Amino acid sequence: MANNDPNLVLEARIKKGVLRIGRKVEVNAFCSKHLVTVSNPHIGCPQCAAERPGVRDLFGE
């Protein structure tokens, strides 16, 4: 489970470098709940984050 979001699906690909020297890992992220591509997997789906309560919601202002 990435970023504590059960709806975040990660897909990794290994790309070959120039002249087959070196390799690069490319990671794509997708939210299975909202069916959107997630641009930054570290942050997660912005729509899922908006649905979760924040610190102010839990403890008041």
PyRosetta script that sets phi, psi and omega in degrees:
from pyrosetta import init, pose_from_sequence

init()
pose = pose_from_sequence("MANNDPNLVLEARIKKGVLRIGRKVEVNAFCSKHLVTVSNPHIGCPQCAAERPGVRDLFGE")
pose.set_psi(1, 117.6)
pose.set_omega(1, -179.3)
pose.set_phi(2, -91.3)
pose.set_psi(2, 137.6)
pose.set_omega(2, 175.1)
pose.set_phi(3, 56.6)
pose.set_psi(3, 27.1)
pose.set_omega(3, 180.0)
pose.set_phi(4, 54.6)
pose.set_psi(4, 29.2)
pose.set_omega(4, 179.4)
pose.set_phi(5, -116.9)
pose.set_psi(5, 108.0)
pose.set_omega(5, -177.5)
pose.set_phi(6, -67.8)
pose.set_psi(6, -12.4)
pose.set_omega(6, -178.4)
pose.set_phi(7, -93.7)
pose.set_psi(7, -5.0)
pose.set_omega(7, -177.6)
pose.set_phi(8, -86.5)
pose.set_psi(8, 119.0)
pose.set_omega(8, -179.6)
pose.set_phi(9, -106.4)
pose.set_psi(9, 126.0)
pose.set_omega(9, 179.8)
pose.set_phi(10, -107.4)
pose.set_psi(10, 139.7)
pose.set_omega(10, 177.0)
pose.set_phi(11, -128.9)
pose.set_psi(11, 126.2)
pose.set_omega(11, -178.6)
pose.set_phi(12, -114.6)
pose.set_psi(12, 141.7)
pose.set_omega(12, 176.3)
pose.set_phi(13, -131.0)
pose.set_psi(13, 143.4)
pose.set_omega(13, 175.4)
pose.set_phi(14, -103.1)
pose.set_psi(14, 119.7)
pose.set_omega(14, -179.6)
pose.set_phi(15, -102.6)
pose.set_psi(15, 137.9)
pose.set_omega(15, 178.1)
pose.set_phi(16, -77.9)
pose.set_psi(16, 146.5)
pose.set_omega(16, 178.8)
pose.set_phi(17, -82.3)
pose.set_psi(17, -174.6)
pose.set_omega(17, 179.1)
pose.set_phi(18, -64.5)
pose.set_psi(18, 133.8)
pose.set_omega(18, -178.1)
pose.set_phi(19, 56.7)
pose.set_psi(19, 27.8)
pose.set_omega(19, 179.8)
pose.set_phi(20, 62.4)
pose.set_psi(20, 22.4)
pose.set_omega(20, 177.8)
pose.set_phi(21, -104.3)
pose.set_psi(21, 127.0)
pose.set_omega(21, -179.0)
pose.set_phi(22, 79.4)
pose.set_psi(22, 157.1)
pose.set_omega(22, 179.4)
pose.set_phi(23, -137.3)
pose.set_psi(23, 155.6)
pose.set_omega(23, -179.2)
pose.set_phi(24, -132.8)
pose.set_psi(24, 134.3)
pose.set_omega(24, 177.3)
pose.set_phi(25, -96.6)
pose.set_psi(25, 126.3)
pose.set_omega(25, 178.9)
pose.set_phi(26, -114.0)
pose.set_psi(26, 125.0)
pose.set_omega(26, -177.5)
pose.set_phi(27, -113.4)
pose.set_psi(27, 129.5)
pose.set_omega(27, 174.4)
pose.set_phi(28, -114.9)
pose.set_psi(28, 143.5)
pose.set_omega(28, -179.3)
pose.set_phi(29, -124.1)
pose.set_psi(29, 146.9)
pose.set_omega(29, -176.3)
pose.set_phi(30, -144.3)
pose.set_psi(30, 136.8)
pose.set_omega(30, 176.1)
pose.set_phi(31, -93.3)
pose.set_psi(31, 116.8)
pose.set_omega(31, -178.1)
pose.set_phi(32, -76.8)
pose.set_psi(32, -15.4)
pose.set_omega(32, 179.4)
pose.set_phi(33, -82.9)
pose.set_psi(33, -46.4)
pose.set_omega(33, -176.4)
pose.set_phi(34, -100.3)
pose.set_psi(34, -3.5)
pose.set_omega(34, 177.6)
pose.set_phi(35, 55.9)
pose.set_psi(35, 48.9)
pose.set_omega(35, 177.9)
pose.set_phi(36, -129.2)
pose.set_psi(36, 153.8)
pose.set_omega(36, 173.8)
pose.set_phi(37, -80.2)
pose.set_psi(37, 135.9)
pose.set_omega(37, -179.5)
pose.set_phi(38, -100.8)
pose.set_psi(38, 121.0)
pose.set_omega(38, -175.2)
pose.set_phi(39, -73.0)
pose.set_psi(39, -31.7)
pose.set_omega(39, -179.4)
pose.set_phi(40, -128.4)
pose.set_psi(40, 101.9)
pose.set_omega(40, -177.5)
pose.set_phi(41, -61.7)
pose.set_psi(41, -25.9)
pose.set_omega(41, 179.4)
pose.set_phi(42, -66.8)
pose.set_psi(42, -34.0)
pose.set_omega(42, -179.6)
pose.set_phi(43, -86.2)
pose.set_psi(43, -38.2)
pose.set_omega(43, 179.6)
pose.set_phi(44, 94.7)
pose.set_psi(44, -171.4)
pose.set_omega(44, -177.3)
pose.set_phi(45, -74.5)
pose.set_psi(45, 123.7)
pose.set_omega(45, 179.9)
pose.set_phi(46, -65.5)
pose.set_psi(46, -29.3)
pose.set_omega(46, 179.2)
pose.set_phi(47, -71.4)
pose.set_psi(47, -39.0)
pose.set_omega(47, 176.2)
pose.set_phi(48, -66.5)
pose.set_psi(48, -39.1)
pose.set_omega(48, 179.8)
pose.set_phi(49, -64.7)
pose.set_psi(49, -36.1)
pose.set_omega(49, 179.7)
pose.set_phi(50, -68.4)
pose.set_psi(50, -26.1)
pose.set_omega(50, -180.0)
pose.set_phi(51, -80.4)
pose.set_psi(51, -21.2)
pose.set_omega(51, -179.3)
pose.set_phi(52, -83.6)
pose.set_psi(52, 144.3)
pose.set_omega(52, 178.2)
pose.set_phi(53, -70.7)
pose.set_psi(53, 146.3)
pose.set_omega(53, 177.2)
pose.set_phi(54, -95.7)
pose.set_psi(54, -178.9)
pose.set_omega(54, -179.6)
pose.set_phi(55, -62.0)
pose.set_psi(55, -41.4)
pose.set_omega(55, -179.7)
pose.set_phi(56, -64.6)
pose.set_psi(56, -35.4)
pose.set_omega(56, 178.2)
pose.set_phi(57, -67.1)
pose.set_psi(57, -35.2)
pose.set_omega(57, -177.9)
pose.set_phi(58, -77.2)
pose.set_psi(58, -41.2)
pose.set_omega(58, -172.9)
pose.set_phi(59, -110.8)
pose.set_psi(59, -2.2)
pose.set_omega(59, -178.1)
pose.set_phi(60, 83.6)
pose.set_psi(60, 172.5)
pose.set_omega(60, -176.5)
pose.set_phi(61, -87.3)
pose.dump_pdb("model.pdb")
